[in-house]
Amino acid sequence: MSERFKFLSWLKPRRAKAPKSDFSEAFRARYESFQELLASNKELLKIITDLEEKLRGQQIFGMSYVRTQVARATFHTLRMIRSLNALSAQKYPHLFDAFERINTRVKEEVLVRKETSQARLTLPYSSVTKEMVDTVGGKSANLGEVLNRVGLPVPEGFAITTAAYDLFLARNELVDEIQKRKMELDPKDPESFNLAGEDIQRLIITAPVPEELREAILESYEQMIRRVPQEVSRGGRPRISMRSSAIGEDSDLSFAGQYLSLLNVSHDKIVQTYVFIIGSLFTPRAISYRLNMGIRDEDVAMSVACLRMVDSVASGIVYSRHPFNLLQDNVIITAVWGLGPYAVDGVITPDSYTVAKDSTFAILETKVSHKPVQLASDPDGGLIEIPVPEDLRDAPCLSSEQIRLLADYAARLEKHYGCPQDMEWALDRDGTILVLQTRPLRLESRGAEQEARTIPELSQYPLLVPDGAVASPGVGFGKAFLVRSEEDLVDFPDGAVLVAKHSSPKYVVVMNKASAIVTDSGSVTGHMASVAREFGIPAILDAKVATSSIPGGTEITVDGYSGRVYQGKVQELLSLQIPRESHMKGTPVYETLKRVSEWIVPLRLFDPKSPEFTPEHCKSIHDIMRFVHESSYTEMFRISDHVSETTGGAAKLEAPIPLDLYVIDLGGGLKESAAGRNRIKVNQVTSIPFCAVLKGMLHEDLRYHRPRPVHLSGFLSVMSEQMLTPAYSGAERFGDRSYAVISDKYLNFSSRVGYHYGVLDSYCGRTISNNYITFSFKGGAADDIRRSRRARAIAKILDALDFVVEVVADRVDARFQKHEAQIIEDRLDQIGRLLQFTRQMDMLMDSDMSVALMAEAFLQGDYQLEAGGRKESSR
């Protein structure tokens, strides 16, 4: 059978056989599988991004992190594969084979390095280093590193290890009991998480602490006291702060503040407080998060950091460089009286000091704020707010010597870790400055709503792109090279900046040459963004005006921190290209992650048209993810074929459009007032993409109150084709009933009118990487030549609207993806207009000149074809 007839047999409508309830459930199940697939795609992109961040070697992590990320990647990959097979009636079984090949290699790499068993229940910080993150968690591992390898003072204390947590569960036989409670969880019932979480926490809190663990904790506390005799001499046994240091808490795997930390704990409550903290591992929120993220409980354990409670005179934060303005490589110090939470939480405006990061540590700027209250330790336990003495409220918290010492600490930490640091500090009653915590200073990509910019605008240089989304940080310089098609990549010169309308993983072929990438559209969580980070290439996406404002061949500087592009060479920014030393590279755990990531992170499947775009050619988790994500669009697009098989389960839309249109709501696509009705009105539709299409179809200039101008020859051609062509030919008449399958963010619109057939499939939500439009159009009542002209005119219009378009004979296929919801809605509006505009186009396609004329008329808003294509566009 020819391709032409295959397509037509696919289009041919059939009568309904399924009952209404079965019909609705079938569609709902498909859509739920699609949503699951998109959710796992989003999480896998996060996992890959986090792996890329860890591979920079500037953050501490352990084997538990590696195992957890592998487990999460496995979970979400399998869920994507299962969802795609559910969408497609099990068309992709070979994906399981591809996954198994990759997963076998990943498991081999994870087992390459086996950890030595750590039996000690507590460890003093004098024995802790960064390599012990699996034993004491990220917080304690950092403190031990600061003390023992950087040589800076930290509060006396000790870590209660993960071995203690394992002992507690084992002695009380809680592992099986916890698993039993978890078996009662229903992912669709939030109350089941509340019941299970409360039950598990009750089991933990009421369980006795093994005697050897109790003794180990109290003995470590007594040893701490012996190391701080001055505290005892001041009248009492020192209190401690007890902070959760769970495995994985130092990464993106747990919500900030999810686990319990308590300050100013008295010695008689230490053991019970420890039990409370490990119990917080099983809050309903924590259980739900791990379940949905594919994190196994056996890869999660709780360590607790126990530190002498510092009776702070003052405290605050130090950034080893400016947190927003990367051009200002100075140390920034903030300080408040009393304990630090008031500085961290913004309750009190702190004093701020700017210090030069050189051998002099000169104080460049001092700002002293009014500080009426402070946070202090309550003698009865916990914290209390007290007034600051009158004479100190407007006084600086730090002396010049203390400011310079803090700046020195920050510089030493940055040098040791190889990246800017965010350090918490406290000044005790003896005048000693102590480091409470340090971590990499995160310079996140700013959102549209953020006013603070990573780097201020440099007004002395012409600004070509004012505001793009940072997908991969850094600075690039070179001549702009505009890429309009795949063929342009062949001539891409070394050191150029790639400028294009759309982001595409196909650009990987020149990433070893490019100094930066800038595109008008694209998602920072998309596949190309991930590849750019893997290559370490600065990339700005969603710049909107790049291709129109950057002339080809112009020298430009790409600021991959603030999302701007300047004309010319910006030396101030190029100084930020200095590479930094890695902190973790060379360690056994880093090398293990590097080997594992080779089977997860790289993307090799780029072109869906390639004969190698198959499950058999998937070499990494990222390849499988790309294949599944791409294939899911195709499968959802084919939902129209299933619609054509039934007439049940749909409500007729009453609207002034020339379609017999029925709507099927998968959930959230209609107002509650429309539930169960056989007929609905336009104002009862809530589906975002469907509303956009209807807006276009109901455009006032497209409500035909009078016939279009028709050429007699065109009319006769159409009539003769209908009368003389056999029913099985390309002029087959389609069923008159059209369908829209909708949800709040999804639309599949099958339009069958006379001899024309169109299918529109779209998802429009907040996540840019999930948003897409696919559109296919075929048919016509005229001869082959006129239908071909019609197809070319539609393609010309869609190409001008930035769709990727293919035309074969009288069929048009187009795709538009990874744009903000507002832009997706605009293009859906245009397609709604196009569907109306093209209804009687066959009769008008009397010459090749009509292709350009029809396209120009539409793009300029001349829908009535009266102004010769000169009417002002309403786009």
C-alpha positions in Angstrom: 0.0 0.0 0.0 1.4 3.4 -0.9 2.2 6.0 1.8 -0.6 8.1 0.5 -3.2 5.3 1.1 -1.6 4.3 4.5 -2.1 7.8 5.7 -5.7 7.9 4.5 -6.5 4.6 6.1 -5.2 6.0 9.3 -7.4 9.0 9.0 -10.6 7.2 8.0 -13.2 7.6 10.8 -14.9 4.6 12.3 -18.0 4.1 14.3 -18.0 4.0 18.1 -18.0 0.7 19.9 -16.8 1.6 23.4 -19.3 2.5 26.1 -19.0 6.1 27.3 -17.5 5.2 30.7 -14.8 2.9 29.2 -14.1 5.5 26.6 -13.5 8.3 29.1 -11.4 6.1 31.4 -9.2 5.0 28.4 -8.4 8.6 27.6 -7.9 9.6 31.2 -5.4 6.7 31.7 -3.4 7.7 28.6 -3.3 11.3 29.8 -2.2 10.3 33.3 0.6 8.2 31.8 1.6 11.2 29.7 1.7 13.4 32.9 3.8 10.8 34.7 6.2 10.7 31.8 6.6 14.5 31.8 7.0 14.6 35.6 9.8 12.0 35.5 11.4 13.7 32.5 11.6 16.9 34.6 13.1 15.0 37.6 15.7 13.3 35.4 16.8 16.6 34.1 17.3 17.8 37.6 19.3 14.7 38.5 21.5 15.2 35.4 22.0 18.8 36.2 23.0 18.0 39.8 25.5 15.3 38.6 27.0 17.9 36.3 27.3 20.3 39.3 29.0 17.7 41.4 31.4 16.8 38.6 32.8 20.3 38.9 34.3 19.0 42.1 33.5 21.9 44.4 30.8 20.3 46.6 31.3 17.5 49.1 29.5 14.3 48.5 29.8 10.6 49.4 29.0 7.2 48.0 25.5 7.5 49.5 24.9 10.4 47.2 26.1 8.4 44.2 23.9 5.4 45.1 20.9 7.6 45.7 21.2 9.4 42.4 21.6 6.1 40.6 18.5 4.8 42.3 16.5 7.9 41.4 17.7 7.9 37.8 16.7 4.2 37.6 13.2 4.9 39.1 12.4 7.8 36.8 13.8 6.1 33.6 11.7 3.0 34.2 8.7 5.2 34.9 9.2 7.0 31.6 9.6 3.8 29.7 6.4 2.2 31.3 4.5 5.4 30.7 5.4 5.5 27.0 4.5 1.9 26.6 1.1 2.5 28.3 0.6 5.4 25.8 1.5 3.3 22.8 -0.1 -0.1 23.5 3.4 -1.6 24.3 5.1 -0.5 21.1 8.5 0.1 22.7 9.5 -3.1 24.6 13.1 -2.8 23.4 13.5 0.2 25.6 13.6 -2.1 28.6 16.5 -4.0 27.0 18.4 -0.8 26.4 17.8 0.3 29.9 19.0 -3.1 31.3 22.2 -2.9 29.3 23.0 0.6 30.7 21.8 -0.2 34.3 24.1 -3.3 34.4 27.1 -1.1 33.7 26.0 1.5 36.2 25.7 -1.1 38.9 29.1 -2.5 38.1 30.6 1.0 38.5 28.8 1.7 41.8 30.2 -1.5 43.2 33.8 -0.7 42.2 34.5 1.1 45.4 33.2 -0.5 48.5 33.1 1.5 51.7 34.9 0.3 54.8 32.5 -0.3 57.7 32.5 2.5 60.3 31.5 1.0 63.6 32.1 4.1 65.8 28.9 5.6 67.1 30.3 9.1 67.7 33.3 11.0 66.4 35.0 14.2 67.7 35.5 16.8 65.0 39.2 16.4 65.3 38.7 13.0 63.6 36.4 14.1 60.8 37.3 15.1 57.2 35.4 15.6 53.9 35.8 11.9 52.9 33.6 10.9 55.9 30.4 12.4 54.5 28.6 9.0 54.4 29.4 8.6 58.1 28.6 12.0 59.5 26.6 13.8 56.7 27.6 16.9 54.8 27.4 19.5 57.7 29.7 17.6 60.0 32.1 16.6 57.1 32.5 20.3 56.2 33.2 21.3 59.8 35.8 18.6 60.2 37.4 19.7 57.0 37.5 23.3 58.1 39.1 22.3 61.5 41.6 19.7 60.4 42.7 20.8 56.9 42.0 24.5 56.7 43.1 25.1 60.3 40.2 27.4 61.3 38.5 27.3 64.7 35.1 25.6 65.0 33.0 25.0 68.2 34.0 22.0 70.2 31.7 19.1 69.6 31.1 15.7 68.1 29.1 13.9 65.4 26.7 11.1 66.2 27.3 8.8 63.2 25.0 7.0 60.8 26.3 3.8 62.4 24.4 4.9 65.6 21.3 5.4 63.5 21.6 1.9 62.1 22.2 0.4 65.6 19.1 2.2 66.9 16.9 0.8 64.2 18.4 -2.7 64.4 18.2 -3.1 68.2 14.5 -2.0 68.2 13.7 -4.1 65.2 12.3 -1.1 63.5 13.4 -1.7 59.9 10.7 -4.2 59.2 8.1 -2.3 61.2 8.8 0.9 59.2 8.5 -1.1 56.0 5.2 -2.5 57.0 3.8 1.0 57.6 5.1 2.1 54.3 3.3 -0.7 52.5 0.1 1.0 53.5 0.9 4.2 51.6 -1.3 5.2 48.8 0.4 7.8 46.5 -3.1 9.3 45.7 -4.1 9.6 49.3 -2.2 12.3 51.3 -3.9 11.1 54.5 -2.1 7.8 54.2 1.2 9.6 54.5 0.1 11.4 57.6 -1.0 8.2 59.3 2.2 6.3 58.3 4.5 9.2 59.2 2.9 9.7 62.6 3.0 5.9 63.3 6.6 5.6 62.3 7.7 8.6 64.3 5.8 7.2 67.3 7.6 3.9 67.0 11.0 5.8 67.0 10.3 8.2 69.7 9.0 5.6 72.1 11.7 3.1 71.4 14.5 2.7 74.0 18.0 4.0 73.2 20.5 1.1 73.2 22.7 1.4 76.3 26.0 1.4 74.4 24.6 4.3 72.2 23.5 6.3 75.2 26.9 5.8 76.8 28.7 6.8 73.7 26.7 10.0 73.3 27.1 11.0 77.0 30.8 10.1 77.0 31.4 12.2 73.9 29.6 15.1 75.7 31.9 14.7 78.8 35.0 14.7 76.6 33.8 17.9 75.0 33.4 19.5 78.4 37.0 18.5 79.3 38.1 20.4 76.2 36.3 23.6 77.2 37.0 24.0 80.9 36.3 27.7 80.7 32.7 27.0 80.0 32.3 24.9 83.2 34.1 27.5 85.2 31.4 30.0 84.2 28.8 28.1 86.2 27.4 25.1 84.6 27.6 22.3 82.1 27.6 23.8 78.6 24.5 23.4 76.4 24.8 22.2 72.8 23.2 22.8 69.5 22.0 19.6 67.8 21.6 19.8 64.0 20.4 17.2 61.6 23.2 16.1 59.2 21.3 13.5 57.1 22.8 11.8 54.2 21.9 13.7 51.1 21.0 16.8 53.0 24.0 18.6 51.6 22.6 18.3 48.0 19.3 19.0 46.2 17.8 15.7 47.5 16.0 17.1 50.5 13.9 20.2 51.0 15.7 22.9 53.1 14.6 22.8 56.7 12.9 19.4 56.2 14.6 17.8 59.2 14.7 18.9 62.8 17.5 20.9 64.4 17.4 22.2 68.0 19.6 24.8 69.7 20.5 25.4 73.3 19.9 21.8 74.4 20.7 21.0 78.1 22.9 17.9 78.9 20.0 16.0 80.4 18.0 16.2 77.2 20.7 15.3 74.7 19.7 11.6 74.2 16.0 12.3 73.9 16.7 15.2 71.5 18.8 12.8 69.3 15.8 10.5 69.1 13.5 13.4 68.1 15.9 14.4 65.3 16.2 10.9 63.8 12.4 10.6 64.0 12.1 13.7 61.8 13.5 11.5 59.0 10.0 10.1 58.7 7.7 13.2 58.6 4.9 12.7 56.1 6.5 15.3 53.9 9.9 13.5 53.9 8.3 10.1 53.2 6.3 11.4 50.3 9.3 13.2 48.9 11.5 10.1 48.9 8.8 7.9 47.5 8.0 10.2 44.6 11.7 10.9 43.9 12.6 7.2 43.9 14.9 7.5 46.9 15.3 4.3 48.8 15.2 4.4 52.6 18.3 2.2 52.8 20.2 5.0 51.1 19.1 7.5 53.7 20.4 7.7 57.2 20.5 10.4 59.9 23.7 11.7 61.5 23.5 14.5 64.1 26.0 17.3 64.6 26.4 18.2 68.3 28.2 21.5 68.9 28.9 23.5 72.0 26.3 26.2 72.0 28.2 29.4 71.4 27.0 32.3 73.7 27.5 34.7 70.8 28.4 38.3 71.3 27.8 38.8 67.6 27.3 36.6 64.6 26.6 36.6 60.9 27.5 35.6 57.4 30.6 36.0 55.2 30.6 35.7 51.4 34.1 35.3 50.0 33.0 37.4 47.0 30.0 39.6 46.3 26.9 37.2 46.0 25.3 39.2 43.1 28.0 41.3 41.5 30.6 38.9 40.2 32.8 41.8 39.0 33.3 42.8 42.7 35.8 40.3 44.0 35.7 41.5 47.5 34.7 39.8 50.8 31.3 40.8 52.1 30.6 40.5 55.9 27.3 40.9 57.7 26.9 41.0 61.5 24.2 41.3 64.2 24.4 41.3 68.0 23.6 37.9 69.5 22.8 34.7 67.7 22.9 34.3 63.9 19.3 33.4 62.9 18.2 37.0 63.0 20.9 37.8 60.4 20.1 34.8 58.2 16.3 35.2 58.4 16.4 39.0 57.8 14.7 39.9 61.1 17.3 42.6 61.8 19.1 44.6 59.1 22.7 43.6 59.8 25.9 45.7 59.7 27.8 45.2 56.5 31.4 45.5 55.7 33.2 45.2 52.3 36.8 44.1 52.5 39.5 43.9 49.8 40.5 40.3 49.1 44.3 40.9 49.0 47.2 40.7 51.5 46.1 44.0 53.2 42.4 43.1 53.7 41.6 46.8 53.6 38.1 47.7 54.8 36.6 49.4 51.7 33.1 50.2 53.1 31.3 50.1 56.4 27.5 50.3 56.9 26.3 50.2 60.5 22.6 49.6 61.0 20.2 50.2 63.9 19.8 46.9 65.9 17.2 47.2 68.6 16.9 43.5 69.5 18.9 40.3 69.5 18.4 36.6 69.7 19.9 34.9 72.8 19.9 31.5 74.6 17.1 31.1 77.1 18.3 29.8 80.5 15.4 27.5 80.5 16.2 26.1 77.1 15.6 27.2 73.5 16.0 30.8 72.3 14.6 34.2 73.4 14.5 37.7 72.0 16.0 40.4 74.2 16.6 44.1 73.8 20.1 45.3 72.8 21.6 47.8 75.3 21.0 51.4 74.2 24.7 52.2 73.8 25.1 49.2 71.3 22.1 49.6 69.1 23.8 51.9 66.6 27.4 50.6 67.3 29.3 48.3 65.0 29.4 44.7 66.0 33.0 44.1 64.9 36.3 45.8 65.4 38.7 46.5 62.4 40.9 43.6 63.5 37.9 41.2 63.7 36.7 42.3 60.3 40.1 41.6 58.7 40.3 38.2 60.4 36.9 37.2 59.0 38.0 38.3 55.6 41.2 36.2 56.0 39.0 33.2 57.0 36.9 33.6 53.9 39.9 33.8 51.6 41.4 30.7 53.1 38.2 28.8 52.7 37.8 29.9 49.1 41.3 28.8 48.3 40.9 25.4 49.9 37.5 24.6 48.4 38.4 26.1 45.0 35.2 28.2 44.7 33.4 31.1 46.5 32.2 30.3 50.0 29.1 31.2 52.1 30.3 31.0 55.7 28.4 31.3 59.0 30.4 32.6 62.0 30.0 33.5 65.7 32.1 35.7 68.1 32.1 34.2 71.6 32.6 35.8 75.0 36.4 35.2 74.8 36.7 37.2 71.6 37.3 34.1 69.5 35.7 34.0 66.0 34.3 30.5 65.2 33.2 29.0 61.9 29.8 27.4 62.3 29.3 26.3 58.7 30.7 26.8 55.2 29.3 25.8 51.8 29.7 26.8 48.2 28.3 30.2 47.4 25.4 29.5 45.0 25.0 32.1 42.3 21.7 30.9 40.9 20.3 32.0 37.6 17.9 34.9 38.3 14.2 34.6 37.5 12.2 37.2 35.7 10.8 38.4 39.0 14.2 39.0 40.6 15.5 42.5 40.7 19.0 41.7 41.8 21.3 40.9 38.9 24.4 38.7 39.2 26.4 41.4 37.4 25.2 45.0 37.0 24.6 46.2 33.5 27.8 47.7 31.9 26.4 50.8 30.3 29.6 51.7 28.5 29.1 48.8 26.1 26.2 48.5 23.6 23.7 46.0 25.0 22.3 43.6 22.3 20.4 41.1 24.5 19.2 42.6 27.8 17.6 39.6 29.5 18.0 35.9 28.6 17.8 32.8 30.8 21.1 31.4 31.9 21.3 27.7 31.0 25.0 27.2 31.5 27.1 29.9 33.4 30.3 31.5 32.3 31.6 34.1 29.9 32.2 33.7 26.2 33.6 36.0 23.5 33.8 35.7 19.7 32.1 36.6 16.4 28.4 35.9 16.1 27.6 33.0 13.8 23.9 32.7 12.9 22.6 29.2 12.5 19.4 29.0 10.6 19.5 25.3 9.6 21.5 22.2 10.2 23.6 22.8 7.1 25.0 26.0 8.6 26.8 23.9 11.3 29.2 22.6 8.6 30.8 26.0 8.3 30.9 26.9 12.0 34.2 28.6 12.7 36.4 28.0 15.8 35.7 30.4 18.7 32.5 31.8 17.3 29.3 32.4 19.3 26.4 30.3 18.0 23.3 32.4 17.6 20.0 30.7 16.7 16.2 30.9 17.0 15.8 27.6 18.8 17.9 25.6 21.2 18.7 22.1 19.8 20.9 19.2 21.0 22.1 19.0 17.4 24.4 21.8 18.2 26.7 19.4 20.0 28.6 18.9 16.8 30.1 22.3 17.2 30.2 22.7 20.9 33.9 21.9 20.9 34.4 25.0 18.7 31.8 27.4 20.1 32.8 29.9 22.8 29.1 30.4 23.8 25.5 29.8 22.6 22.6 32.3 22.5 19.1 31.4 21.3 15.8 33.2 21.0 13.9 30.4 22.7 14.6 27.3 24.7 14.4 25.8 28.2 17.2 25.9 30.8 16.1 22.4 31.9 16.1 21.1 28.3 18.4 18.6 26.6 20.6 21.2 24.9 21.1 23.1 28.2 22.3 19.9 29.8 24.7 19.2 27.0 26.1 22.8 27.2 26.7 22.4 30.9 28.4 19.1 30.2 30.8 20.8 27.7 31.2 23.8 30.0 30.0 26.3 27.4 28.2 29.5 28.5 24.6 29.4 27.2 21.8 31.9 27.2 18.4 30.7 26.1 15.0 32.4 25.7 16.8 35.6 24.8 13.9 36.4 22.4 15.7 39.0 20.3 19.1 37.4 19.7 18.7 36.6 16.0 17.1 40.0 15.3 19.5 42.2 17.3 22.9 40.4 16.8 24.3 40.8 13.3 26.3 37.9 11.9 30.0 38.4 12.1 29.8 41.0 15.0 32.2 40.5 17.9 30.1 39.9 21.0 30.7 39.1 24.7 28.2 36.7 26.3 27.6 37.2 30.1 26.4 33.8 31.2 25.8 35.0 34.7 23.3 37.7 34.1 21.9 36.7 30.8 23.1 39.6 28.7 25.0 39.9 25.5 27.2 43.0 24.7 28.7 44.2 21.4 32.5 44.2 21.4 35.0 42.8 23.8 34.2 43.3 27.5 37.4 42.9 29.3 35.8 43.2 32.7 33.8 40.1 32.0 36.5 38.1 30.4 38.5 38.2 33.6 35.8 35.8 35.0 37.0 33.1 32.6 39.8 32.0 35.0 39.3 28.3 35.7 39.2 27.3 39.4 40.8 24.3 41.0 38.6 21.4 41.8 38.2 20.4 45.4 36.9 16.8 45.1 38.7 15.6 41.9 41.0 12.7 42.5 39.2 11.3 45.5 37.8 7.7 45.1 34.2 8.8 45.4 34.6 11.5 42.7 36.2 9.0 40.3 33.3 6.6 41.0 30.8 9.4 40.2 32.7 10.2 37.1 32.5 6.6 35.8 28.9 6.3 36.7 28.0 9.6 35.1 29.4 8.3 31.7 26.3 6.0 31.6 23.9 8.7 32.7 24.8 12.2 31.6 26.0 12.2 28.0 23.5 12.7 25.2 24.2 11.1 21.9 20.7 10.8 20.3 20.1 14.3 18.8 18.2 13.9 15.5 14.8 12.2 15.6 15.0 11.7 11.8 18.3 9.8 12.1 18.1 6.0 11.5 20.1 5.7 14.7 17.3 7.3 16.7 16.2 4.0 18.1 16.2 2.2 21.5 19.0 0.0 20.3 21.3 3.1 19.9 20.6 4.4 23.4 24.0 4.5 25.2 23.0 6.4 28.3 20.1 7.2 30.6 20.0 10.7 28.9 19.6 9.0 25.5 16.7 6.9 26.7 15.1 10.0 28.3 15.5 11.9 25.0 14.0 9.1 22.9 11.0 8.6 25.3 10.3 12.3 25.5 10.4 12.7 21.7 8.2 9.6 21.2 5.6 10.7 23.7 4.7 13.6 21.5 4.1 11.3 18.6 1.9 9.0 20.7 -0.2 11.7 22.2 -0.6 13.1 18.7 -2.1 9.8 17.6 -4.8 10.1 20.3 -6.9 11.6 17.4 -7.2 8.2 15.8 -8.8 6.8 18.9 -11.2 9.8 19.1 -12.4 8.9 15.6 -13.4 5.5 16.7 -16.2 6.6 19.0 -19.0 9.0 19.3 -19.6 8.5 23.0 -18.4 10.4 26.1 -18.3 13.8 24.5 -20.3 17.1 24.8 -21.1 19.2 21.8 -19.6 22.7 21.8 -22.1 25.5 20.9 -20.0 28.1 19.2 -20.3 30.2 16.0 -17.7 28.2 14.1 -18.3 25.9 11.1 -17.5 22.7 12.9 -19.6 19.9 14.4 -17.2 20.0 17.5 -17.4 17.6 20.5 -15.3 18.0 23.6 -14.0 15.3 25.9 -12.7 16.5 29.2 -9.9 14.5 30.9 -10.0 16.6 33.9 -9.8 20.4 34.6 -10.6 21.4 31.0 -14.1 22.6 31.7 -15.8 24.5 34.5 -17.7 22.5 37.1 -21.0 23.9 35.7 -20.3 21.9 32.5 -20.0 18.5 34.2 -22.2 15.8 32.8 -23.8 18.1 30.2 -24.4 17.1 26.6 -23.9 20.6 25.3 -21.4 23.2 26.6 -20.7 26.9 25.8 -17.3 28.5 25.0 -17.3 30.4 28.3 -17.3 27.0 30.2 -14.0 26.0 28.7 -11.0 26.4 31.0 -8.3 24.4 29.2 -5.5 26.8 28.5 -4.5 25.5 25.0 -8.1 25.0 23.9 -9.1 28.5 25.0 -6.3 29.9 22.9 -7.4 27.9 19.8 -11.0 29.0 20.2 -9.9 32.6 20.6 -8.3 32.3 17.1 -11.2 30.5 15.5 -13.6 33.1 16.9 -11.6 36.1 15.7 -14.1 38.7 14.5 -12.5 39.0 11.0 -12.9 35.2 10.5 -16.6 34.9 11.1 -17.7 34.6 7.5 -20.9 36.5 7.1 -20.5 36.6 3.4 -18.7 34.4 0.9 -15.0 34.9 -0.1 -14.1 36.1 -3.6 -13.9 32.9 -5.6 -12.2 32.4 -9.0 -14.5 30.6 -11.4 -11.7 28.3 -12.6 -11.0 27.3 -9.0 -14.6 26.6 -8.3 -15.0 24.4 -11.4 -11.8 22.5 -10.5 -13.0 21.7 -7.0 -16.5 20.6 -8.3 -15.1 18.4 -11.1 -12.6 16.8 -8.7 -15.4 15.9 -6.3 -17.6 14.4 -9.1 -15.0 12.5 -11.0 -12.5 11.2 -8.4 -13.2 7.8 -6.9 -14.0 7.7 -3.1 -10.8 5.8 -2.2 -8.5 8.5 -3.7 -6.8 11.4 -2.1 -10.0 13.4 -2.3 -11.7 11.1 0.2 -14.3 12.9 2.2 -13.8 12.7 6.0 -16.5 12.5 8.7 -18.0 15.8 9.6 -17.7 15.4 13.4 -14.6 17.0 15.0 -13.2 16.4 18.5 -11.2 18.2 21.2 -9.7 16.1 24.0 -8.7 18.5 26.7 -7.4 18.9 30.2 -6.3 22.1 32.1 -3.0 22.2 30.1 -3.5 19.7 27.3 -5.3 19.7 24.0 -5.7 17.2 21.1 -7.9 18.7 18.5 -9.0 16.6 15.5 -10.7 18.6 12.8 -12.5 16.7 10.1 -14.3 19.1 7.7 -15.4 17.9 4.3 -12.2 17.0 2.4 -9.8 18.5 4.9 -8.2 16.9 8.0 -6.1 18.6 10.7 -4.7 17.3 14.0 -3.4 19.7 16.6 -1.7 18.4 19.8 -0.4 20.8 22.5 0.7 21.0 26.1 0.9 24.4 27.7 2.0 24.8 31.3 4.6 26.4 33.5 7.5 24.0 32.7 8.9 25.4 29.4 10.7 22.1 28.5 7.3 20.3 28.5 5.5 22.8 26.3 4.9 22.0 22.7 2.6 22.2 19.7 2.4 19.6 16.9 0.2 20.2 14.0 -0.6 18.2 10.9 -2.9 19.1 8.0 -3.9 17.1 4.9 -6.5 17.0 2.2 -8.6 19.3 0.0 -11.3 19.0 -2.5 -9.4 20.2 -5.5 -6.8 18.5 -7.7 -3.3 17.5 -6.6 -1.7 20.7 -7.8 -4.1 23.0 -5.9 -3.8 20.8 -2.7 0.0 21.0 -3.0 -0.2 24.8 -3.3 -2.4 25.0 -0.3 0.0 22.9 1.7 2.9 25.1 0.7 1.0 28.3 1.7 0.2 26.8 5.2 3.8 25.8 5.6 5.0 29.3 4.6 2.7 30.8 7.3 3.8 28.3 10.0 7.5 28.8 9.1 7.0 32.6 9.6 5.5 31.8 13.0 8.8 30.0 13.9 7.5 26.4 13.6 9.7 23.6 12.3 7.8 22.6 9.1 7.9 19.7 6.7 5.7 19.4 3.5 5.1 16.2 1.6 2.6 16.5 -1.3 -0.5 17.9 0.3 0.4 17.1 3.9 2.0 19.6 6.3 3.7 18.6 9.6 4.8 21.3 12.0 6.3 21.5 15.5 6.8 24.3 18.0 8.3 23.5 21.4 10.0 24.6 24.6 8.6 28.1 24.8 6.9 30.0 27.6 3.1 29.4 28.1 2.3 32.9 26.8 4.1 32.3 23.5 2.5 28.8 23.1 -0.9 30.4 23.6 -0.1 33.0 21.0 0.8 30.4 18.4 -2.3 28.3 19.2 -4.4 31.5 18.6 -2.7 31.8 15.2 -3.5 28.1 14.4 -7.1 28.7 15.4 -7.2 31.5 12.8 -5.3 29.4 10.3 -7.9 26.6 10.5 -10.7 29.1 9.7 -8.7 31.0 7.1 -7.8 27.9 5.0 -11.2 26.3 4.8 -12.0 27.5 1.2 -8.4 28.1 0.1 -8.5 25.3 -2.6 -10.6 27.5 -4.9 -8.1 30.3 -4.6 -4.9 28.4 -5.4 -5.0 29.0 -9.2 -1.2 29.7 -9.6 2.1 29.4 -7.8 1.9 33.1 -7.1 -1.1 32.5 -4.9 1.1 30.6 -2.4 3.0 33.7 -1.4 -0.1 35.9 -1.6 -2.2 33.7 0.7 0.6 33.5 3.2 1.2 37.3 3.1 -2.5 38.0 3.5 -2.7 35.8 6.6 0.4 37.2 8.2 -0.7 40.7 7.7 -4.2 40.0 9.1 -6.0 40.3 5.7 -8.3 37.4 6.5 -11.1 38.5 4.1 -8.6 38.8 1.2 -9.8 42.3 0.3 -6.8 44.4 0.9 -4.3 42.5 -1.3 -2.3 41.5 1.7 -1.7 45.1 2.9 -3.8 45.1 6.1 -2.0 45.7 9.4 -1.2 42.4 11.2 -3.2 41.7 14.3 -0.5 39.4 15.8 
